[in-house]
Amino acid sequence: MKRVLPALALLTALPSGFWRPGDRVLLSDFSVITAVAASPFMVYAATQNGLLIYDRGADHWALPQTFLDGYPTAPVRLAVADPVGNGVWLGTADGWAHYSQDLNQWDGGIVPGGVRDAFLDSQDPTSGLYVLGATGWGLIPRGGLIATPVRMLPPSNRRVGPLALGAALARAPVVSAMRARLLTDSRLRIYQFTAAAQSPDRPDELFLGTTGMGLLRVNAASGEGGPLPFGLPNTGAAVVAAGPGGVWTVGSARAAERRGVTWVPDDLSRFTLDENALGRGTSVLLARRLLYADQTLWLATDHGVYQIPTGGETTGRVLDLGAGLPGENALSLARAPDGVWVGTTQGLAVITNAGSVVRMPGYDRPVPAMVAQRESVWVGTADGLGLIEPGAQSPTVPPALAAQPSLRAPITAVTNAHDTIVAATADQLGWRDPATGSWTVLRPRAPVGTITALAPDAGGVWIGGTAGVVFWDIGRQTFHGLSVPGDIPAAVRDLTVEGDYLWVASDAGLLRFSRDAALHR
């Protein structure tokens, strides 16, 4: 449980609700690092969007700490590893913050003018952190909130503080000489070093923060090393699709922003970013839907459909208007018996397993949602819900569906929950009884906002929207909700279930929820 701080001393945002560690994790762009600190066991990297924690002994990343957990919203200027337990002190533009990894606890307070320098006394680290603010040096006692002025500081040889970047590079001239290679990525983008930390028990091991490559680990003597990747290439996540043991995700990107497909394993151990999958252009990319089928990813975007192999190859291809799609702006995807259905702003097509595009000439309206049901496909269009049966060239409206005029409104999402078809308009849900074929329409009995996505799960459906995520138990007709901004930081764009986790793509990043915890909130 987090300590409740006085309002005037509060710097770090207290998390909403109470989530156990690991039950809710926010993943974002952690590539811009502003401060680094190293202990014999951990490396702490403060980024624009959260605190990264690298376990040196286990050679893997611990769970990140973001503003949902208590990470300060003010820019972090410096970091000092805390030898008393696993933890780190942060100096920010507003004051200070302390994270105890062992207790999973954040504390913080204000320092006028922000923290400009800080250190611990090597002979008395339990006394607290010495900080330099606008009014001079003060001591933040361990467990305290306010820096008390000090007249005499420990001698310089006892001060353990941040390692200046210039001093770190001066100690490692080979690293400085090789900075061009270390700071140039595979696409020849050039970055800069921002911060440094040296291992207290391994003087040859240097950790360097960068302006966009994340955290680098290099050998100070030889200059060998490279990035330790963690996180997404974009701040937000637009689409997510489940795979074996994890998910793929893509974020929409503006001009000159990084674009790529990121593989995120369930345990968050290693992130794999493939930028080549989406080409080398710098044009705007709006990711609409992501589908995984037969070891291939299909990504619907405003520039067509990307077909991306997942079996170790990194090259894919794009199918657009020139390839035969009825419209370049692809909105939806669904499995087809001989390939993949594609819904665009100007109608429907099938991309066959052989790679050809077959247009459906009987319909030229926008198709923002689709889902397969055996040999047929349910189509959510601007005119409502329809069904394309085998051999048909356009959607039809079965009599039982026609009896529900509410489902003649624009459809935003549709899914198949064990042969129970569920469709959503902006604010209503319709479900088809697989036994009788009859349709029932209702409004969610929990705040969800404008409905944007549906994902099936055992016993029901997860509903994503601009105001939160709701699990709808269809049999019991109950709703359990997670709210924006209380539990989810921003509007939901997509969601899926994989193993024990609910994955939510939002404007603030990709969230991994424990399904059990989310169901019992």
N, C-alpha and C positions, 0 to 999 in steps of 0.2 A: 504494500500500500504506500502511496506517495505521501510525503509530509505536506501538510497544509501550511503555506507561507503567508505572512502578512501581505496585504495587497501592495503596499508601497515598496516592499522588498522583492516582490515577485518579478523574476526576469523570464524564466522558462515557462512556457505555456503548460498548464496542468492537463493531462490527458483526459478525454471525455470518457466517462464510464470507467469500468475496471476490467481490463483484459489481462489474462495471465500471459506471461512471456511466451511468445510463439503462437498465441491464438489469433493475433492480428499483426500482420507485417506489411508495411508500405514500402514498395520498391519504386525508385524514381531514378533520375539522372544524378549520379554521384560522381561525375567525372571532373568537376571543378573543385579542387581541394584548396582550402585556405590555411590549414594548420595540421601539423603531424607531430605525434609524440610516441615514443617507444619505451616499453618496459622489458624486462627479461622474458616476459610471457606474451605480451600483447602489443599490437601497434594500433594506435587510434588516429584516424584521419577525419578531420572535420571538413565537411563539404557544404555547399550552398543549400543542400536539401536534407542533410542528416549526418549522423556520426557513423562511420564505418569502423568495424572492430575486426582485426585480423589476428587469429590465434596462431602464433608463430610455431609453437610446438606441434600442434595438430595439422598445420599447414592448410587451414580452411578458414572461411569467414564465419564469424558469429553473426547473430541477428543484428541488423542495423537499428539505430535509434533515430527516429524522425520527430517532427513536431507533434505527431500524435502521441508519442511516448514521453515528451518533455524536453526534447532538444530545443535550444533557444532559437527564437525567430530572428534575433539580431545577428548581424554578420560576426563570425568567429574570427578573431585576430591571431590568437595563439593557443597552444595546448601544452600542458605539462602532465606527464604520466604520474599517477599517484602510487607510490610504493606501498602505501598502507591498504592492502587489499587490491583487487583489480579495479582500477578506476582511472579517471582523468579529470583534470581541472581545465576549464576553458575560459579564456578572456575574450569578451565580446565588445562590440561597439557601445553597449549599454552597461555592461558590468561583468559578472562572472557566473559560471555554472559549474556544477560538479556532478559527475555521473559515477555511481558505484555499481560496477557490474555484478558483484557478488550479491548485493541487495536489490538490484534492479531499481535503483532510486535516483531521482534527479533532485538537486537543490540549486538555488540560484538567488542572486541579489543584484542590486544596482550599485554601480560605482560612478560618481559624477565624471562625465567626460569619457566613460568607458575605460577598459583596461588597456594600458599602453605597454606594459611589461609585467612580468610575474616570475616568481621563483619559489621553490621550497628550500628549507634549511636541511641540508643533507644529514646534519647531526640531530635534528629534531623535526622530522617531517610530520609528526603528529600535531604539531602546533598550529598548522594551517598554511594558507597560501599568502605570500606577500605580493601585493598588487600595487602598481603605479597608476594613479588616476590623475585627474586635472588638478587636484589639491596636494599631490605628493604621494608618498608611500604609506600604505596601510596594511594591516594584517587581518585576514579573514580567518577567525579561529575555526577549527574543525567542528562542525555542528552549529556554528554561528551563521548570521545572516549579513551583518554589516561590518565593513572594514573599519578597524580602529586605528587611528594614526600611530605611527611608531617614530621614535626619535633616533634610534640606533638600529641599523640593519646588520645582519650577520656578515662576516667578511666575505669577499668575493669568491674565495676558494671553497666556500660551503654552499654557494648558491647553485641550485639545480633548476635551470629554466629552459626555455625554448632554445634550440640550436639555430642560430642565424643562418640563412641560406648561403650568404657569402662566405661565412666561416666554414660551412660544411663543404662547399665546393673547393675552398682553398686547401682543405685537408685531403681532398681527393682530386688532384689535378687531372688524372686520367678521365674521371667522370666529366669534369668540366670540358676537357678537350673533345669528348665524345658526345657532347650534348646535342649536336645536330642529328646524330643517328638515334639517340635515345628519345628525342622529342619530335620525331617525324613518324607519322603512322603509315599504314599500308597505302593510304590514298594521298600521300605526300602532303598532308596537312601538318603544319608546324605549330607546336605549342611552346609554352614556357614553364620553367620551374617556379613554384610558388612557396614551398616550405620544405624543411628537411628535418629528419630525426635520425640519430645514430643509435644502434643497439648498444646498451650499456655493457652487455656481456660479449658482444661480437663487434669489435671496432671496425671490422672490414665490411660490415653489413650496413647499407645506407638506404633509408626510405625517403622518397622524394614525392612531394605533391606537385601537381601540374594544373594547367589551365584548361584541360579537356581530355587528358589521357588517363585520369584517375591517379592511383597510387603506383609508383614504380619501386621495385626492389632491385638494387644494383650492388655489385661488389666494388667497394671503394678503391681497391688496388688495381683491379683489371678493367673495371667499367662494364663488365658483362652483367646482363640482367634485362628486365623489361617490366611491362605492366602486370598488375594483379587485378584482372577485370572483375568488377562487381557493379551491377545495376543495369539500367536501360539507357539507350542513346537519346531518349526524349524524356521530358518531364512528365508528360501524360502518356497513357496507354489507350488506344482506340479500339483494338480488337484483341481477342484471346481465344486460343483453341487448345483443347486437351490433346496430349500425346502420351506415349508410354513413359510414365514416371515423371511427368512434368507438363509444362505448357509452352506454347509459342505465343509471342505477343508482338504487335507492331503499333507504333504511335504515329499519328498524323504529323507531318513535318512541313514547315514553311520553307521558303527558298533559302538555300545555303545551310539549312539544318541537316544534321545527320539523319539518314534514313536506313532502316535495316530491320531484319527479323531476328528477334532474340529468343533463344531457348533458355528456359528457366526451370531447372529441376526442382522437384518437390522439396528437397532439403536445402535448396539455395546454395549448394556447395560450389558450383561453377557456372558462370554465365557464358553463353556462346553467342556472339553477335555476328551476323552475316550481312554485311552491307552490300556485297556483290549481288545478292539475290534481287535487289530492287534497282539495279543499274547504277550509273554514275552521274546521272543528271542532277541538277539543283532545283528542278521545278517543284512546285507545291505538290504534296502527296496527301490525299485524304483517304485514309484506310476505312473501309466500310464494313467488311465481313471477312472472317478467316475460317477456312475449312481444312481439316486434315482427313485425307482419304487415300488408302493404298500407298502409304509411304510418300505421299506428295502433299505439299501445302498449296492451297489455292487462296489467293488474296484478292478480294474485290476492292478496287480503288476508283478514283475519279479519272484515272488514265488507263483503264482497262483492267484485265485480270492477269495477275502474275502466277505462273505455274512454277513451283519451287521444289525440286527433289530434296528429300531429307536423308537419303542414304549415304551421306558423306560427300556428295557433290555440292559445289557452291554456286554453280551457274544455273540459271533458270531461263524462262522466256516470258514475254508479255504478249497477250492477245488483246487486240484493241479493234477499233473500227476497221482498220485496214485488214485485219485478220478475219473479219466477217461478223463481228458482234453488231447487233442492231444499234447500239449506242456505246460510246466510249466510257460513260459514267456508269460503272457497275455498282449495283446496290446490294445484291444478295446472291447467295450460293446454296446449293443443295446437291446431294448425291443423286445421280441418275443411273439407271441400269447399265448404261454403256459409257459413262463418263460423269460429267458434272453439269448441273443446270446453272445458268447464269441469268439473273434478273438485272436489267438495266433501266435507265430512264426512258428508253424507247422500245421496250419489249423484252422478249425471251429468246434464249438460245441454249443449245447443248454443245459443250466441248467434249468430243468423243475421246475414248481412250487412245485412238489413233492420232489425235491431235487436230482433227478438223473441227470447224465451227459450223453447226447446223442451226439456222435461224427458224423460229416459230412464226410463220407469216400471219397467223390469225390474231395477233395481239401486239399493239404498239404503245401501250401505256406504261408508266413507271411501275416497277415491281420491287418494293423495298424489303420483302421478306418471303422466304420459301422454306419448306421442309418436306423431305421425302417420306412416303408411307408405302412400303413395298414397291410396286411398279408405278405408283402414282405420285404426284407431287401437289401439295397444297400451296397455293400461291396467294400471298398477301399483296394486294395491289392498291393503287390510289382509289380504286372503285370498290374495294372491299375484299372479302375472302372468296377464293375460287378453287376449283379442283381441276387438274389436268390428268385425265385418265390415259392409259396406254393407247397410243394411236391418235389422240386428239391433238389439234393444232392451236388450241386456245383454251383458256379457263372456262369452265361451266359452273353453275351454281345449283347444287343438288337441292331438291325440294325442302328437305329438313333445314338446310342452311338458309334458303330463301325466306323461311318463316321467322328469321331473326333479322329484322331490318337494322338493328344496331351494328351488325357486322357488314353492312354495306358502306360503312365509313372507311377512310384510309386505314390500312393495317400497318402497324409499326413493327410487329414481331410475331413469329409463329414457331411452334416447336412440337415435337412428338414425344410424349411421355408414356412409353410402353403402350403404343397404339391409341392413347388418348390425345387427340389433337387439341392444342391450346393456342388460341390466337388473341392478339391484343390490339386494340385501338389506342389512341393517346391516353385514354383514361378508363377503359373497360376491358374485361376479360371474357372470352367465350371458350367453352370447352365442349367437345363432342364425346358423348358416351359411346365407347366402342361396341357395346352390346346392342344398343338400340339405334344408334346413329343420330339421336336427337341432340340438339344444342341448347346450352344454358348460358346466359349472359349475366354478369354481375360486375359490380365495382369492387376493387380491392378494399378490404376493411382494415387497411393500415396505410400510412402515408408512403407513397411511392413517387408522386409527381407524374410527369409525362413518361409513359412507359417506353423504354428504348430497347430492351432485350429480354429474352426468356431462355432458361436453361433447365432441362429435365433433371430430376433427382428421384431417389426412391420415395414413392408415396406422393410426389407432387412436383411443383415447378418453382424455381427461383425466378423472381420478377425484378428486373433492374429498371431504375428510372432516375429522373433528375433530382428526386428527393430521397432516394435510398434504395435498399434492397429488401424484398419481402419473400419469405417462403410460404407458398400456398399449398397446404395439405388438402388435396382435392377431395379425398374421401371423407375427411372430418370437417371440411369447409372452415379451416382455421388459418390464420395468418400470423406469422412471426416476422417482425421487421427490424432492420438496421437503418438508422436515419443518417441523413446529411444535415449538418456536419458533425453530429454527435459521434457516430461510429465510422462513417465514411467521409473523407474530406471534401469530395466534390462529386459532381454529377456522374452517374454510371453510364458507360457506353456499351459495355458487353460483359458477359460473365459465362463461366463454365464450371463444371465439377470434374475433378480428377482425384481419384483415391479418397483420402481423408480431408481434402481441401476444397473450399469454394474460392475460385479465383475471380476477381472483379477488376475489369479495366475501367479506369476513371480518368477524369481530366487532371487529377493530381498524381497519377501513377497507377501501378498494378498492385492490388492488394491480395494477399494470401490469408484466408480465414480458415481456422479450424471449423469444419462443418458442424461438429458437435457443439462447439461453443456458439457458433452463429445461430444454431437452431434453438438454443436455450437461453438466449438473451432476454 
